[in-house]
Amino acid sequence: MTASTGGDSRRGPIGTGRPGPSGDAQLIRRTLEEIEPISGQVTSYFYAMLFVQNPGMRDMFPAAMDAQRDRLFQALLTAADALDDTLALTEYLDGLGRGHRKYGTRPEHYPAVGEALMTALERYAVNSWGPEAEAAWVRAYTAISQTMIDAAAEDELRSPAWWKAEVVGHERRAGNVAVITVRPDQPYPYRAGQYTTVETPWWPRVWRHYSFASCPRPDGLLSFHVKAVPTGWVSTALVNRARPGDVIRLGPPAGSMTVDHDSNSGLLCVGGSTGIAPIKAMVEDVARHGRRRLMEVFFGARREAELYDLDAFLQLEKRHQWLSVRPVVSDSPAHALGGELPDAVIQAGPWREFDGYLSGPPQMVRKGVDALVSAGIPAERIRHDFIGNRVAAES
């Protein structure tokens, strides 16, 4: 029942354009503000209560909890904080409900999680907790859990909980990146710009998010760009250990950072590091769709050597007159724009006639949203797969 991160895509942050918070939302946010400085203690107590009262649920979580123990708890807090944004919240919870099927989550597990949540909040939110706050949290959790249960039940009718996929290609690139191609054991439906979760045989029950690096292909193969990071169990295994013939598992596709083919706006796509992967899939999607729409791609990295897929993008640029690719390097650029990626986007603007797409590290996405808004793109026309500070980034 580990919660997803990177979350589900929305146009701008949760809450954009909604009216003032409801009474329940105000009570919940007071609790959240109180526990924020001690969130680590609250999280530890939450899991302690969950496992003491329900020892059988411990097997649903990875053996080593330190890297991702807070994702379920933080996802609950994120959902509660977004209580009044019905559309974004439902989209987020639907994705969580579908994604949690791969952990073996069943409807009977949700009451146990709710009990542990209320116990932890009562213990640590000493100033804001009371009968009214408790009632607000009970109502919120009841709605949250039921939405997730319903989404999982509906998904169970048409999709497996996970897909097995054989590694058929593994190409090392600069910057400790590998381009990995896999063949699912059965058809895998997704859209360009979406992402999935991946589990390796070396770290059972540890799932990480990776975007598809190509649009759906006739041969059914899927590609991912994976960068190994020092504390990334899954990323390090995929880059340094995975070989053709190995079998991984894939969760369901998620995210809506996809191209709106009914729009006539241009597409401004900003990708940092391996965040360029879903943007490559979107370029292929636009090309396949056949409509001539301006598409501006900014590919950012710290050093030029880390622009690992730039040659492929430049080849796409040569084939498609509507596509423009601009590499941006923050350290000692020689053949690219210099400076931070969001700053380069602003300087090349304004972008009022474009829809914005952001993909990359959380800090880049946060700064990128501000940059695109300042460059003339309304927040509701900015898409990304990042749900904010409450859910930690995965590796």
ZITA-V495055 format. One record per residue. N is the residue number from 1. RES is the residue in one letter. SS is DSSP state (@ for helix, = for strand, . for the rest). PHI is phi as a letter, one per 20 degrees, with the letter a starting at -180 (* if undefined). OMEGA is omega in whole degrees, -180 to 180 (NA if undefined). Layout:
# ZITA-V495055
N:RES:SS:PHI:OMEGA
N:RES:SS:PHI:OMEGA
This chain:
# ZITA-V495055
1:M:.:*:178
2:T:.:f:-174
3:A:.:f:179
4:S:.:f:176
5:T:.:c:-166
6:G:.:m:167
7:G:.:l:179
8:D:.:d:-171
9:S:.:f:172
10:R:=:b:179
11:R:=:e:-178
12:G:.:n:-177
13:P:.:f:176
14:I:.:g:173
15:G:.:o:-178
16:T:.:g:173
17:G:.:m:-179
18:R:.:e:179
19:P:.:f:-179
20:G:.:g:-176
21:P:.:f:176
22:S:.:f:178
23:G:@:f:178
24:D:@:f:-179
25:A:@:f:179
26:Q:@:f:178
27:L:@:f:-179
28:I:@:f:-179
29:R:@:f:174
30:R:@:f:177
31:T:@:f:-180
32:L:@:f:179
33:E:@:f:-179
34:E:@:f:-176
35:I:@:e:-177
36:E:@:g:-178
37:P:.:f:-178
38:I:.:c:-174
39:S:@:g:179
40:G:@:f:178
41:Q:@:f:-179
42:V:@:f:-180
43:T:@:f:-180
44:S:@:f:-180
45:Y:@:f:178
46:F:@:g:-179
47:Y:@:f:178
48:A:@:g:179
49:M:@:f:-179
50:L:@:f:-175
51:F:@:f:177
52:V:@:f:-178
53:Q:@:e:-177
54:N:.:c:-175
55:P:@:g:-180
56:G:@:f:-179
57:M:@:f:-179
58:R:@:f:-178
59:D:@:f:180
60:M:@:e:-176
61:F:.:d:178
62:P:.:f:179
63:A:.:f:178
64:A:.:d:-173
65:M:.:e:-168
66:D:.:f:-175
67:A:.:e:-174
68:Q:.:b:-175
69:R:.:f:-173
70:D:.:e:-171
71:R:@:f:177
72:L:@:f:-178
73:F:@:f:-179
74:Q:@:f:177
75:A:@:f:177
76:L:@:f:179
77:L:@:f:178
78:T:@:f:180
79:A:@:f:-180
80:A:@:f:-179
81:D:@:f:-178
82:A:.:e:-170
83:L:.:g:-175
84:D:.:e:-179
85:D:.:e:-168
86:T:@:g:-176
87:L:@:f:-179
88:A:@:f:-179
89:L:@:f:-180
90:T:@:f:178
91:E:@:f:179
92:Y:@:f:-177
93:L:@:f:176
94:D:@:g:179
95:G:@:f:178
96:L:@:f:-179
97:G:@:f:177
98:R:@:f:-177
99:G:@:f:-178
100:H:@:f:176
101:R:@:g:-176
102:K:@:f:177
103:Y:@:e:-178
104:G:.:n:-179
105:T:.:f:178
106:R:.:c:-179
107:P:@:g:-178
108:E:@:f:179
109:H:@:f:-173
110:Y:@:f:177
111:P:@:g:179
112:A:@:f:178
113:V:@:f:179
114:G:@:f:178
115:E:@:f:180
116:A:@:f:179
117:L:@:f:-179
118:M:@:f:179
119:T:@:f:-179
120:A:@:f:-180
121:L:@:f:180
122:E:@:f:-177
123:R:@:f:-170
124:Y:@:d:178
125:A:.:e:-170
126:V:.:f:-176
127:N:.:e:-175
128:S:.:d:-177
129:W:.:e:178
130:G:.:a:-178
131:P:@:g:-179
132:E:@:f:179
133:A:@:f:179
134:E:@:f:179
135:A:@:f:179
136:A:@:f:179
137:W:@:f:178
138:V:@:f:178
139:R:@:f:-179
140:A:@:f:-178
141:Y:@:f:178
142:T:@:g:179
143:A:@:f:-180
144:I:@:f:-176
145:S:@:f:-179
146:Q:@:f:177
147:T:@:f:180
148:M:@:f:179
149:I:@:f:-179
150:D:@:f:180
151:A:@:f:179
152:A:@:f:-180
153:A:@:f:179
154:E:@:f:-180
155:D:@:f:-178
156:E:@:f:-179
157:L:.:f:-173
158:R:.:c:-175
159:S:.:b:173
160:P:.:f:177
161:A:.:f:176
162:W:.:b:177
163:W:=:d:168
164:K:=:e:-179
165:A:=:b:180
166:E:=:e:175
167:V:=:f:179
168:V:=:d:178
169:G:=:b:-180
170:H:=:b:-176
171:E:=:d:178
172:R:=:f:178
173:R:=:c:177
174:A:.:f:177
175:G:.:m:178
176:N:.:l:-179
177:V:=:d:173
178:A:=:c:172
179:V:=:e:-173
180:I:=:d:179
181:T:=:d:-177
182:V:=:c:177
183:R:=:d:178
184:P:=:f:-179
185:D:.:f:176
186:Q:.:b:-176
187:P:.:g:-178
188:Y:.:c:-178
189:P:.:e:176
190:Y:.:b:177
191:R:.:c:177
192:A:.:g:-178
193:G:.:o:180
194:Q:.:e:179
195:Y:=:c:176
196:T:=:b:173
197:T:=:d:-175
198:V:=:c:172
199:E:=:d:178
200:T:.:d:178
201:P:.:f:-177
202:W:.:e:178
203:W:.:c:-179
204:P:.:g:176
205:R:.:m:173
206:V:.:d:-176
207:W:=:d:178
208:R:=:c:-176
209:H:=:e:175
210:Y:=:b:180
211:S:=:e:175
212:F:=:f:-175
213:A:.:e:176
214:S:.:b:174
215:C:.:f:-179
216:P:.:g:-175
217:R:.:d:179
218:P:.:g:-178
219:D:.:e:176
220:G:.:m:-179
221:L:=:f:179
222:L:=:c:180
223:S:=:c:178
224:F:=:c:171
225:H:=:d:-175
226:V:=:c:176
227:K:=:d:178
228:A:.:f:177
229:V:.:d:-171
230:P:.:g:-178
231:T:.:d:-177
232:G:.:e:-179
233:W:@:f:-175
234:V:@:f:-178
235:S:@:f:179
236:T:@:f:179
237:A:@:f:-179
238:L:@:f:-178
239:V:@:f:-171
240:N:@:e:-172
241:R:.:d:-176
242:A:.:f:178
243:R:.:b:176
244:P:.:g:-176
245:G:.:o:176
246:D:.:f:-179
247:V:=:d:176
248:I:=:d:176
249:R:=:d:180
250:L:=:d:171
251:G:.:e:180
252:P:.:f:176
253:P:.:f:-180
254:A:=:b:177
255:G:.:n:178
256:S:.:c:173
257:M:.:e:-173
258:T:.:d:-176
259:V:.:f:173
260:D:.:e:-175
261:H:.:f:176
262:D:.:e:-179
263:S:.:e:175
264:N:.:d:-179
265:S:.:f:171
266:G:=:f:-180
267:L:=:d:175
268:L:=:d:-174
269:C:=:d:-176
270:V:=:c:-178
271:G:=:c:177
272:G:=:d:180
273:S:@:l:-179
274:T:@:f:172
275:G:@:f:177
276:I:@:f:-175
277:A:@:g:-179
278:P:@:f:178
279:I:@:f:175
280:K:@:f:177
281:A:@:f:180
282:M:@:f:176
283:V:@:f:179
284:E:@:f:-179
285:D:@:f:179
286:V:@:f:179
287:A:@:f:-178
288:R:@:f:-178
289:H:@:f:171
290:G:.:n:179
291:R:.:e:179
292:R:.:e:177
293:R:.:c:178
294:L:.:f:180
295:M:=:c:-179
296:E:=:d:-178
297:V:=:d:173
298:F:=:d:-177
299:F:=:d:-174
300:G:=:d:176
301:A:=:b:179
302:R:.:f:180
303:R:.:c:-178
304:E:@:f:-180
305:A:@:f:-178
306:E:@:e:173
307:L:.:e:-166
308:Y:.:f:-177
309:D:.:d:-175
310:L:@:f:-179
311:D:@:g:179
312:A:@:f:179
313:F:@:f:179
314:L:@:f:175
315:Q:@:f:176
316:L:@:f:179
317:E:@:f:179
318:K:@:f:-177
319:R:@:e:-173
320:H:.:c:-178
321:Q:.:f:-178
322:W:.:e:-176
323:L:=:d:174
324:S:=:c:-178
325:V:=:d:-179
326:R:=:c:175
327:P:=:f:-180
328:V:=:c:-177
329:V:=:c:-177
330:S:.:e:-178
331:D:.:d:172
332:S:.:l:179
333:P:.:f:176
334:A:.:d:-177
335:H:.:c:-178
336:A:.:b:173
337:L:=:f:-179
338:G:=:d:177
339:G:.:o:179
340:E:.:f:-175
341:L:@:g:180
342:P:@:f:180
343:D:@:f:179
344:A:@:f:179
345:V:@:f:179
346:I:@:f:-177
347:Q:@:f:-179
348:A:@:e:-176
349:G:.:f:7
350:P:.:f:-174
351:W:.:c:-173
352:R:.:f:-176
353:E:.:e:-176
354:F:=:d:165
355:D:=:e:-176
356:G:=:d:177
357:Y:=:c:-177
358:L:=:c:178
359:S:=:b:-179
360:G:.:q:179
361:P:.:g:-176
362:P:@:g:-178
363:Q:@:f:179
364:M:@:f:-180
365:V:@:f:179
366:R:@:g:179
367:K:@:f:-179
368:G:@:f:178
369:V:@:f:179
370:D:@:f:-179
371:A:@:f:-179
372:L:@:f:177
373:V:@:f:180
374:S:@:f:179
375:A:.:e:171
376:G:.:o:-180
377:I:.:e:178
378:P:.:g:-177
379:A:@:g:-178
380:E:@:f:177
381:R:@:d:177
382:I:=:d:-178
383:R:=:d:177
384:H:=:a:179
385:D:.:d:-177
386:F:.:b:-172
387:I:.:d:172
388:G:.:o:-170
389:N:.:f:-171
390:R:.:f:-179
391:V:.:d:-174
392:A:.:f:177
393:A:.:f:-179
394:E:.:d:179
395:S:.:c:NA
